[in-house]
């Protein structure tokens, strides 16, 4: 999957949870990625976070940093 699509998808998930309290929003983004994304997608988003991609919503960054391996 393209890097742009991964970013867009992750940010859309964060947009959905943006109205929730921060802790719940981060947990919701993390759970969605954990439950529905395949391992290659998870590795791509981890790489984007590690590279400090500024296009990612801060909720995505926090959620990915706490994803189990």
Secondary structure, DSSP 8 states (H G I E B T S, - for coil): --HHHHHHHHHHHHHHHTTS-HHHHHHHHHHHHHHHS-HHHHHHHHHHHHTT-TTS-HHHHHHHHT---
